[in-house]
Amino acid sequence: MKVFEVINWAKGYLKEKKREDPYLDAQILLSYILNLSKGDLYLIYQQKIRDEDLYNYQKAIKRRGEGEPSAYIIGYSEFMSLKFMVNPQVFIPRPETEILVEKV
């Protein structure tokens, strides 16, 4: 499968599972699996994905479909342009908190 095909599959799957932003989740998880930025995905939009990467991506998408936050799946969350390691024992930084910190 090509990059755009797996993103479309993931977007449809996550939409069906009623996830809040299926397209963003699909991009975040694929960029993590391929070790690329979200912007770099567009540079390889027509390229085929290796079977191993496709398998790992499908597993990640299914976890997200079951309600697990993307940050827990990839192991980090960005806050104030920094990456913080997260897991189920740690709260995921919220965008609203970043706004509060900027105002202080």
Backbone atoms as SQL, in Angstrom:
CREATE TABLE atoms (id INTEGER PRIMARY KEY, chain TEXT, resi INTEGER, resn TEXT, atom TEXT, x REAL, y REAL, z REAL);
INSERT INTO atoms VALUES
  (1, 'A', 1, 'MET', 'N', 0.837, -1.192, 0.000),
  (2, 'A', 1, 'MET', 'CA', 0.000, 0.000, 0.000),
  (3, 'A', 1, 'MET', 'C', 0.878, 1.249, 0.000),
  (4, 'A', 2, 'LYS', 'N', 0.326, 2.302, -0.569),
  (5, 'A', 2, 'LYS', 'CA', 1.038, 3.572, -0.619),
  (6, 'A', 2, 'LYS', 'C', 0.660, 4.427, 0.595),
  (7, 'A', 3, 'VAL', 'N', 1.492, 5.425, 0.870),
  (8, 'A', 3, 'VAL', 'CA', 1.283, 6.289, 2.029),
  (9, 'A', 3, 'VAL', 'C', -0.130, 6.868, 2.040),
  (10, 'A', 4, 'PHE', 'N', -0.565, 7.444, 0.919),
  (11, 'A', 4, 'PHE', 'CA', -1.894, 8.062, 0.912),
  (12, 'A', 4, 'PHE', 'C', -2.998, 7.029, 1.125),
  (13, 'A', 5, 'GLU', 'N', -2.778, 5.801, 0.685),
  (14, 'A', 5, 'GLU', 'CA', -3.791, 4.755, 0.864),
  (15, 'A', 5, 'GLU', 'C', -3.919, 4.353, 2.330),
  (16, 'A', 6, 'VAL', 'N', -2.790, 4.215, 3.015),
  (17, 'A', 6, 'VAL', 'CA', -2.872, 3.808, 4.424),
  (18, 'A', 6, 'VAL', 'C', -3.422, 4.941, 5.288),
  (19, 'A', 7, 'ILE', 'N', -3.100, 6.189, 4.934),
  (20, 'A', 7, 'ILE', 'CA', -3.670, 7.318, 5.682),
  (21, 'A', 7, 'ILE', 'C', -5.186, 7.351, 5.498),
  (22, 'A', 8, 'ASN', 'N', -5.647, 7.148, 4.275),
  (23, 'A', 8, 'ASN', 'CA', -7.094, 7.137, 4.024),
  (24, 'A', 8, 'ASN', 'C', -7.776, 5.980, 4.743),
  (25, 'A', 9, 'TRP', 'N', -7.130, 4.803, 4.756),
  (26, 'A', 9, 'TRP', 'CA', -7.688, 3.660, 5.483),
  (27, 'A', 9, 'TRP', 'C', -7.805, 4.002, 6.968),
  (28, 'A', 10, 'ALA', 'N', -6.722, 4.539, 7.530),
  (29, 'A', 10, 'ALA', 'CA', -6.696, 4.849, 8.959),
  (30, 'A', 10, 'ALA', 'C', -7.724, 5.917, 9.308),
  (31, 'A', 11, 'LYS', 'N', -7.826, 6.935, 8.468),
  (32, 'A', 11, 'LYS', 'CA', -8.795, 8.009, 8.700),
  (33, 'A', 11, 'LYS', 'C', -10.217, 7.437, 8.730),
  (34, 'A', 12, 'GLY', 'N', -10.532, 6.572, 7.780),
  (35, 'A', 12, 'GLY', 'CA', -11.855, 5.951, 7.744),
  (36, 'A', 12, 'GLY', 'C', -12.112, 5.068, 8.952),
  (37, 'A', 13, 'TYR', 'N', -11.113, 4.286, 9.332),
  (38, 'A', 13, 'TYR', 'CA', -11.239, 3.394, 10.481),
  (39, 'A', 13, 'TYR', 'C', -11.482, 4.195, 11.759),
  (40, 'A', 14, 'LEU', 'N', -10.683, 5.244, 11.957),
  (41, 'A', 14, 'LEU', 'CA', -10.811, 6.047, 13.173),
  (42, 'A', 14, 'LEU', 'C', -12.104, 6.863, 13.186),
  (43, 'A', 15, 'LYS', 'N', -12.551, 7.285, 12.022),
  (44, 'A', 15, 'LYS', 'CA', -13.828, 8.010, 11.934),
  (45, 'A', 15, 'LYS', 'C', -14.971, 7.079, 12.331),
  (46, 'A', 16, 'GLU', 'N', -14.887, 5.846, 11.858),
  (47, 'A', 16, 'GLU', 'CA', -15.889, 4.836, 12.195),
  (48, 'A', 16, 'GLU', 'C', -15.911, 4.564, 13.699),
  (49, 'A', 17, 'LYS', 'N', -14.744, 4.663, 14.324),
  (50, 'A', 17, 'LYS', 'CA', -14.627, 4.436, 15.769),
  (51, 'A', 17, 'LYS', 'C', -14.928, 5.697, 16.578),
  (52, 'A', 18, 'LYS', 'N', -15.334, 6.761, 15.880),
  (53, 'A', 18, 'LYS', 'CA', -15.748, 8.021, 16.514),
  (54, 'A', 18, 'LYS', 'C', -14.604, 8.732, 17.248),
  (55, 'A', 19, 'ARG', 'N', -13.396, 8.651, 16.712),
  (56, 'A', 19, 'ARG', 'CA', -12.270, 9.394, 17.281),
  (57, 'A', 19, 'ARG', 'C', -12.394, 10.852, 16.878),
  (58, 'A', 20, 'GLU', 'N', -11.910, 11.754, 17.716),
  (59, 'A', 20, 'GLU', 'CA', -12.139, 13.191, 17.539),
  (60, 'A', 20, 'GLU', 'C', -11.523, 13.767, 16.264),
  (61, 'A', 21, 'ASP', 'N', -10.277, 13.464, 15.968),
  (62, 'A', 21, 'ASP', 'CA', -9.614, 14.021, 14.783),
  (63, 'A', 21, 'ASP', 'C', -8.890, 12.895, 14.042),
  (64, 'A', 22, 'PRO', 'N', -9.627, 12.082, 13.290),
  (65, 'A', 22, 'PRO', 'CA', -9.040, 10.888, 12.677),
  (66, 'A', 22, 'PRO', 'C', -7.895, 11.177, 11.708),
  (67, 'A', 23, 'TYR', 'N', -7.986, 12.257, 10.946),
  (68, 'A', 23, 'TYR', 'CA', -6.932, 12.562, 9.978),
  (69, 'A', 23, 'TYR', 'C', -5.634, 12.933, 10.687),
  (70, 'A', 24, 'LEU', 'N', -5.727, 13.747, 11.728),
  (71, 'A', 24, 'LEU', 'CA', -4.538, 14.131, 12.485),
  (72, 'A', 24, 'LEU', 'C', -3.915, 12.912, 13.157),
  (73, 'A', 25, 'ASP', 'N', -4.742, 12.076, 13.781),
  (74, 'A', 25, 'ASP', 'CA', -4.224, 10.856, 14.410),
  (75, 'A', 25, 'ASP', 'C', -3.529, 9.962, 13.390),
  (76, 'A', 26, 'ALA', 'N', -4.130, 9.816, 12.213),
  (77, 'A', 26, 'ALA', 'CA', -3.536, 8.986, 11.159),
  (78, 'A', 26, 'ALA', 'C', -2.166, 9.515, 10.765),
  (79, 'A', 27, 'GLN', 'N', -2.042, 10.828, 10.648),
  (80, 'A', 27, 'GLN', 'CA', -0.760, 11.435, 10.282),
  (81, 'A', 27, 'GLN', 'C', 0.273, 11.297, 11.396),
  (82, 'A', 28, 'ILE', 'N', -0.133, 11.591, 12.621),
  (83, 'A', 28, 'ILE', 'CA', 0.795, 11.519, 13.754),
  (84, 'A', 28, 'ILE', 'C', 1.369, 10.117, 13.889),
  (85, 'A', 29, 'LEU', 'N', 0.501, 9.122, 13.832),
  (86, 'A', 29, 'LEU', 'CA', 0.964, 7.747, 14.030),
  (87, 'A', 29, 'LEU', 'C', 1.827, 7.265, 12.873),
  (88, 'A', 30, 'LEU', 'N', 1.474, 7.624, 11.642),
  (89, 'A', 30, 'LEU', 'CA', 2.299, 7.192, 10.509),
  (90, 'A', 30, 'LEU', 'C', 3.647, 7.902, 10.516),
  (91, 'A', 31, 'SER', 'N', 3.659, 9.180, 10.838),
  (92, 'A', 31, 'SER', 'CA', 4.944, 9.885, 10.882),
  (93, 'A', 31, 'SER', 'C', 5.835, 9.292, 11.971),
  (94, 'A', 32, 'TYR', 'N', 5.240, 8.859, 13.082),
  (95, 'A', 32, 'TYR', 'CA', 6.012, 8.201, 14.138),
  (96, 'A', 32, 'TYR', 'C', 6.576, 6.864, 13.649),
  (97, 'A', 33, 'ILE', 'N', 5.736, 6.043, 13.038),
  (98, 'A', 33, 'ILE', 'CA', 6.164, 4.723, 12.558),
  (99, 'A', 33, 'ILE', 'C', 7.283, 4.856, 11.528),
  (100, 'A', 34, 'LEU', 'N', 7.169, 5.847, 10.641),
  (101, 'A', 34, 'LEU', 'CA', 8.159, 6.021, 9.571),
  (102, 'A', 34, 'LEU', 'C', 9.321, 6.924, 9.988),
  (103, 'A', 35, 'ASN', 'N', 9.260, 7.460, 11.202),
  (104, 'A', 35, 'ASN', 'CA', 10.300, 8.353, 11.718),
  (105, 'A', 35, 'ASN', 'C', 10.475, 9.584, 10.822),
  (106, 'A', 36, 'LEU', 'N', 9.352, 10.197, 10.471),
  (107, 'A', 36, 'LEU', 'CA', 9.330, 11.390, 9.623),
  (108, 'A', 36, 'LEU', 'C', 8.478, 12.462, 10.291),
  (109, 'A', 37, 'SER', 'N', 8.617, 13.692, 9.823),
  (110, 'A', 37, 'SER', 'CA', 7.695, 14.736, 10.273),
  (111, 'A', 37, 'SER', 'C', 6.385, 14.573, 9.502),
  (112, 'A', 38, 'LYS', 'N', 5.324, 15.168, 10.022),
  (113, 'A', 38, 'LYS', 'CA', 4.046, 15.105, 9.298),
  (114, 'A', 38, 'LYS', 'C', 4.183, 15.730, 7.919),
  (115, 'A', 39, 'GLY', 'N', 4.944, 16.797, 7.814),
  (116, 'A', 39, 'GLY', 'CA', 5.152, 17.448, 6.522),
  (117, 'A', 39, 'GLY', 'C', 5.873, 16.559, 5.529),
  (118, 'A', 40, 'ASP', 'N', 6.810, 15.751, 6.028),
  (119, 'A', 40, 'ASP', 'CA', 7.560, 14.854, 5.145),
  (120, 'A', 40, 'ASP', 'C', 6.684, 13.756, 4.546),
  (121, 'A', 41, 'LEU', 'N', 5.559, 13.457, 5.184),
  (122, 'A', 41, 'LEU', 'CA', 4.656, 12.442, 4.630),
  (123, 'A', 41, 'LEU', 'C', 4.194, 12.832, 3.229),
  (124, 'A', 42, 'TYR', 'N', 3.999, 14.126, 3.009),
  (125, 'A', 42, 'TYR', 'CA', 3.531, 14.588, 1.694),
  (126, 'A', 42, 'TYR', 'C', 4.597, 14.402, 0.617),
  (127, 'A', 43, 'LEU', 'N', 5.853, 14.375, 1.022),
  (128, 'A', 43, 'LEU', 'CA', 6.931, 14.174, 0.051),
  (129, 'A', 43, 'LEU', 'C', 6.987, 12.731, -0.438),
  (130, 'A', 44, 'ILE', 'N', 6.440, 11.819, 0.359),
  (131, 'A', 44, 'ILE', 'CA', 6.473, 10.396, -0.018),
  (132, 'A', 44, 'ILE', 'C', 5.061, 9.841, -0.200),
  (133, 'A', 45, 'TYR', 'N', 4.102, 10.707, -0.467),
  (134, 'A', 45, 'TYR', 'CA', 2.690, 10.343, -0.544),
  (135, 'A', 45, 'TYR', 'C', 2.405, 9.178, -1.487),
  (136, 'A', 46, 'GLN', 'N', 3.160, 9.056, -2.576),
  (137, 'A', 46, 'GLN', 'CA', 2.934, 8.011, -3.578),
  (138, 'A', 46, 'GLN', 'C', 3.799, 6.770, -3.354),
  (139, 'A', 47, 'GLN', 'N', 4.683, 6.802, -2.353),
  (140, 'A', 47, 'GLN', 'CA', 5.580, 5.666, -2.121),
  (141, 'A', 47, 'GLN', 'C', 4.873, 4.546, -1.366),
  (142, 'A', 48, 'LYS', 'N', 5.336, 3.335, -1.637),
  (143, 'A', 48, 'LYS', 'CA', 4.801, 2.174, -0.924),
  (144, 'A', 48, 'LYS', 'C', 5.434, 2.084, 0.458),
  (145, 'A', 49, 'ILE', 'N', 4.664, 1.558, 1.377),
  (146, 'A', 49, 'ILE', 'CA', 5.133, 1.364, 2.746),
  (147, 'A', 49, 'ILE', 'C', 5.598, -0.078, 2.899),
  (148, 'A', 50, 'ARG', 'N', 6.712, -0.248, 3.593),
  (149, 'A', 50, 'ARG', 'CA', 7.221, -1.603, 3.839),
  (150, 'A', 50, 'ARG', 'C', 6.202, -2.393, 4.665),
  (151, 'A', 51, 'ASP', 'N', 6.166, -3.696, 4.452),
  (152, 'A', 51, 'ASP', 'CA', 5.202, -4.555, 5.150),
  (153, 'A', 51, 'ASP', 'C', 5.318, -4.431, 6.669),
  (154, 'A', 52, 'GLU', 'N', 6.542, -4.378, 7.174),
  (155, 'A', 52, 'GLU', 'CA', 6.748, -4.277, 8.622),
  (156, 'A', 52, 'GLU', 'C', 6.182, -2.959, 9.163),
  (157, 'A', 53, 'ASP', 'N', 6.408, -1.871, 8.439),
  (158, 'A', 53, 'ASP', 'CA', 5.870, -0.575, 8.855),
  (159, 'A', 53, 'ASP', 'C', 4.346, -0.565, 8.787),
  (160, 'A', 54, 'LEU', 'N', 3.790, -1.185, 7.762),
  (161, 'A', 54, 'LEU', 'CA', 2.340, -1.264, 7.626),
  (162, 'A', 54, 'LEU', 'C', 1.734, -2.045, 8.790),
  (163, 'A', 55, 'TYR', 'N', 2.355, -3.156, 9.141),
  (164, 'A', 55, 'TYR', 'CA', 1.886, -3.973, 10.262),
  (165, 'A', 55, 'TYR', 'C', 1.896, -3.160, 11.564),
  (166, 'A', 56, 'ASN', 'N', 3.006, -2.470, 11.832),
  (167, 'A', 56, 'ASN', 'CA', 3.118, -1.664, 13.051),
  (168, 'A', 56, 'ASN', 'C', 2.117, -0.511, 13.053),
  (169, 'A', 57, 'TYR', 'N', 1.891, 0.074, 11.894),
  (170, 'A', 57, 'TYR', 'CA', 0.933, 1.174, 11.769),
  (171, 'A', 57, 'TYR', 'C', -0.486, 0.681, 12.043),
  (172, 'A', 58, 'GLN', 'N', -0.840, -0.451, 11.479),
  (173, 'A', 58, 'GLN', 'CA', -2.178, -0.998, 11.699),
  (174, 'A', 58, 'GLN', 'C', -2.404, -1.303, 13.178),
  (175, 'A', 59, 'LYS', 'N', -1.381, -1.823, 13.849),
  (176, 'A', 59, 'LYS', 'CA', -1.495, -2.077, 15.292),
  (177, 'A', 59, 'LYS', 'C', -1.715, -0.777, 16.061),
  (178, 'A', 60, 'ALA', 'N', -0.954, 0.259, 15.698),
  (179, 'A', 60, 'ALA', 'CA', -1.081, 1.555, 16.372),
  (180, 'A', 60, 'ALA', 'C', -2.461, 2.161, 16.133),
  (181, 'A', 61, 'ILE', 'N', -2.945, 2.079, 14.910),
  (182, 'A', 61, 'ILE', 'CA', -4.265, 2.628, 14.577),
  (183, 'A', 61, 'ILE', 'C', -5.360, 1.879, 15.336),
  (184, 'A', 62, 'LYS', 'N', -5.236, 0.581, 15.459),
  (185, 'A', 62, 'LYS', 'CA', -6.244, -0.187, 16.199),
  (186, 'A', 62, 'LYS', 'C', -6.241, 0.202, 17.675),
  (187, 'A', 63, 'ARG', 'N', -5.050, 0.428, 18.238),
  (188, 'A', 63, 'ARG', 'CA', -4.972, 0.890, 19.628),
  (189, 'A', 63, 'ARG', 'C', -5.666, 2.248, 19.772),
  (190, 'A', 64, 'ARG', 'N', -5.415, 3.135, 18.819),
  (191, 'A', 64, 'ARG', 'CA', -6.059, 4.457, 18.851),
  (192, 'A', 64, 'ARG', 'C', -7.571, 4.315, 18.696),
  (193, 'A', 65, 'GLY', 'N', -7.987, 3.401, 17.839),
  (194, 'A', 65, 'GLY', 'CA', -9.411, 3.155, 17.642),
  (195, 'A', 65, 'GLY', 'C', -10.100, 2.658, 18.898),
  (196, 'A', 66, 'GLU', 'N', -9.351, 1.960, 19.749),
  (197, 'A', 66, 'GLU', 'CA', -9.892, 1.468, 21.015),
  (198, 'A', 66, 'GLU', 'C', -9.897, 2.542, 22.094),
  (199, 'A', 67, 'GLY', 'N', -9.401, 3.737, 21.749),
  (200, 'A', 67, 'GLY', 'CA', -9.468, 4.849, 22.690),
  (201, 'A', 67, 'GLY', 'C', -8.164, 5.227, 23.357),
  (202, 'A', 68, 'GLU', 'N', -7.095, 4.495, 23.090),
  (203, 'A', 68, 'GLU', 'CA', -5.807, 4.845, 23.696),
  (204, 'A', 68, 'GLU', 'C', -5.285, 6.131, 23.055),
  (205, 'A', 69, 'PRO', 'N', -4.873, 7.111, 23.860),
  (206, 'A', 69, 'PRO', 'CA', -4.374, 8.366, 23.288),
  (207, 'A', 69, 'PRO', 'C', -3.129, 8.162, 22.422),
  (208, 'A', 70, 'SER', 'N', -3.032, 8.934, 21.358),
  (209, 'A', 70, 'SER', 'CA', -1.872, 8.853, 20.463),
  (210, 'A', 70, 'SER', 'C', -0.569, 9.064, 21.223),
  (211, 'A', 71, 'ALA', 'N', -0.583, 9.970, 22.196),
  (212, 'A', 71, 'ALA', 'CA', 0.633, 10.251, 22.963),
  (213, 'A', 71, 'ALA', 'C', 1.131, 9.007, 23.698),
  (214, 'A', 72, 'TYR', 'N', 0.225, 8.188, 24.209),
  (215, 'A', 72, 'TYR', 'CA', 0.642, 6.956, 24.876),
  (216, 'A', 72, 'TYR', 'C', 1.187, 5.950, 23.867),
  (217, 'A', 73, 'ILE', 'N', 0.617, 5.927, 22.688),
  (218, 'A', 73, 'ILE', 'CA', 1.062, 4.983, 21.658),
  (219, 'A', 73, 'ILE', 'C', 2.474, 5.322, 21.196),
  (220, 'A', 74, 'ILE', 'N', 2.752, 6.618, 20.989),
  (221, 'A', 74, 'ILE', 'CA', 4.086, 7.003, 20.506),
  (222, 'A', 74, 'ILE', 'C', 5.068, 7.250, 21.647),
  (223, 'A', 75, 'GLY', 'N', 4.553, 7.408, 22.874),
  (224, 'A', 75, 'GLY', 'CA', 5.428, 7.521, 24.037),
  (225, 'A', 75, 'GLY', 'C', 5.844, 8.931, 24.414),
  (226, 'A', 76, 'TYR', 'N', 5.329, 9.934, 23.725),
  (227, 'A', 76, 'TYR', 'CA', 5.661, 11.310, 24.095),
  (228, 'A', 76, 'TYR', 'C', 4.550, 12.264, 23.677),
  (229, 'A', 77, 'SER', 'N', 4.623, 13.458, 24.266),
  (230, 'A', 77, 'SER', 'CA', 3.707, 14.535, 23.899),
  (231, 'A', 77, 'SER', 'C', 4.506, 15.829, 23.865),
  (232, 'A', 78, 'GLU', 'N', 4.147, 16.717, 22.957),
  (233, 'A', 78, 'GLU', 'CA', 4.838, 18.004, 22.881),
  (234, 'A', 78, 'GLU', 'C', 4.129, 19.022, 23.762),
  (235, 'A', 79, 'PHE', 'N', 4.945, 19.819, 24.463),
  (236, 'A', 79, 'PHE', 'CA', 4.445, 20.891, 25.315),
  (237, 'A', 79, 'PHE', 'C', 5.467, 22.008, 25.289),
  (238, 'A', 80, 'MET', 'N', 5.042, 23.202, 24.901),
  (239, 'A', 80, 'MET', 'CA', 5.938, 24.356, 24.795),
  (240, 'A', 80, 'MET', 'C', 7.128, 24.048, 23.876),
  (241, 'A', 81, 'SER', 'N', 6.850, 23.356, 22.775),
  (242, 'A', 81, 'SER', 'CA', 7.850, 22.979, 21.759),
  (243, 'A', 81, 'SER', 'C', 8.897, 22.000, 22.277),
  (244, 'A', 82, 'LEU', 'N', 8.604, 21.332, 23.378),
  (245, 'A', 82, 'LEU', 'CA', 9.497, 20.314, 23.929),
  (246, 'A', 82, 'LEU', 'C', 8.769, 18.978, 23.943),
  (247, 'A', 83, 'LYS', 'N', 9.524, 17.890, 23.819),
  (248, 'A', 83, 'LYS', 'CA', 8.928, 16.557, 23.877),
  (249, 'A', 83, 'LYS', 'C', 9.052, 16.020, 25.298),
  (250, 'A', 84, 'PHE', 'N', 7.921, 15.571, 25.844),
  (251, 'A', 84, 'PHE', 'CA', 7.892, 14.972, 27.166),
  (252, 'A', 84, 'PHE', 'C', 7.426, 13.531, 27.046),
  (253, 'A', 85, 'MET', 'N', 8.180, 12.640, 27.697),
  (254, 'A', 85, 'MET', 'CA', 7.788, 11.235, 27.697),
  (255, 'A', 85, 'MET', 'C', 6.503, 11.089, 28.504),
  (256, 'A', 86, 'VAL', 'N', 5.580, 10.291, 27.977),
  (257, 'A', 86, 'VAL', 'CA', 4.324, 10.031, 28.680),
  (258, 'A', 86, 'VAL', 'C', 4.001, 8.544, 28.623),
  (259, 'A', 87, 'ASN', 'N', 3.226, 8.112, 29.595),
  (260, 'A', 87, 'ASN', 'CA', 2.691, 6.751, 29.635),
  (261, 'A', 87, 'ASN', 'C', 1.404, 6.824, 30.451),
  (262, 'A', 88, 'PRO', 'N', 0.694, 5.726, 30.616),
  (263, 'A', 88, 'PRO', 'CA', -0.586, 5.791, 31.337),
  (264, 'A', 88, 'PRO', 'C', -0.486, 6.300, 32.783),
  (265, 'A', 89, 'GLN', 'N', 0.707, 6.308, 33.375),
  (266, 'A', 89, 'GLN', 'CA', 0.871, 6.819, 34.735),
  (267, 'A', 89, 'GLN', 'C', 1.106, 8.335, 34.762),
  (268, 'A', 90, 'VAL', 'N', 1.171, 8.967, 33.587),
  (269, 'A', 90, 'VAL', 'CA', 1.494, 10.395, 33.480),
  (270, 'A', 90, 'VAL', 'C', 0.371, 11.104, 32.729),
  (271, 'A', 91, 'PHE', 'N', 0.004, 12.280, 33.202),
  (272, 'A', 91, 'PHE', 'CA', -0.981, 13.076, 32.474),
  (273, 'A', 91, 'PHE', 'C', -0.368, 13.596, 31.180),
  (274, 'A', 92, 'ILE', 'N', -1.174, 13.650, 30.143),
  (275, 'A', 92, 'ILE', 'CA', -0.747, 14.222, 28.867),
  (276, 'A', 92, 'ILE', 'C', -0.962, 15.731, 28.953),
  (277, 'A', 93, 'PRO', 'N', 0.077, 16.526, 28.657),
  (278, 'A', 93, 'PRO', 'CA', -0.108, 17.984, 28.697),
  (279, 'A', 93, 'PRO', 'C', -1.215, 18.429, 27.744),
  (280, 'A', 94, 'ARG', 'N', -2.054, 19.328, 28.220),
  (281, 'A', 94, 'ARG', 'CA', -3.177, 19.817, 27.412),
  (282, 'A', 94, 'ARG', 'C', -2.807, 21.141, 26.756),
  (283, 'A', 95, 'PRO', 'N', -3.328, 21.389, 25.563),
  (284, 'A', 95, 'PRO', 'CA', -3.041, 22.664, 24.886),
  (285, 'A', 95, 'PRO', 'C', -3.454, 23.881, 25.727),
  (286, 'A', 96, 'GLU', 'N', -4.531, 23.749, 26.499),
  (287, 'A', 96, 'GLU', 'CA', -4.988, 24.858, 27.332),
  (288, 'A', 96, 'GLU', 'C', -3.940, 25.232, 28.375),
  (289, 'A', 97, 'THR', 'N', -3.233, 24.240, 28.894),
  (290, 'A', 97, 'THR', 'CA', -2.191, 24.491, 29.884),
  (291, 'A', 97, 'THR', 'C', -1.048, 25.283, 29.264),
  (292, 'A', 98, 'GLU', 'N', -0.725, 24.975, 28.033),
  (293, 'A', 98, 'GLU', 'CA', 0.326, 25.710, 27.331),
  (294, 'A', 98, 'GLU', 'C', -0.053, 27.192, 27.210),
  (295, 'A', 99, 'ILE', 'N', -1.305, 27.465, 26.923),
  (296, 'A', 99, 'ILE', 'CA', -1.775, 28.855, 26.823),
  (297, 'A', 99, 'ILE', 'C', -1.650, 29.555, 28.177),
  (298, 'A', 100, 'LEU', 'N', -2.022, 28.861, 29.260),
  (299, 'A', 100, 'LEU', 'CA', -1.898, 29.443, 30.597),
  (300, 'A', 100, 'LEU', 'C', -0.446, 29.755, 30.937),
  (301, 'A', 101, 'VAL', 'N', 0.449, 28.842, 30.622),
  (302, 'A', 101, 'VAL', 'CA', 1.871, 29.052, 30.904),
  (303, 'A', 101, 'VAL', 'C', 2.389, 30.261, 30.132),
  (304, 'A', 102, 'GLU', 'N', 1.972, 30.408, 28.889),
  (305, 'A', 102, 'GLU', 'CA', 2.407, 31.551, 28.084),
  (306, 'A', 102, 'GLU', 'C', 1.912, 32.869, 28.671),
  (307, 'A', 103, 'LYS', 'N', 0.714, 32.867, 29.244),
  (308, 'A', 103, 'LYS', 'CA', 0.156, 34.097, 29.819),
  (309, 'A', 103, 'LYS', 'C', 0.856, 34.487, 31.111),
  (310, 'A', 104, 'VAL', 'N', 1.360, 33.515, 31.856),
  (311, 'A', 104, 'VAL', 'CA', 2.063, 33.789, 33.116),
  (312, 'A', 104, 'VAL', 'C', 3.432, 34.291, 32.768);
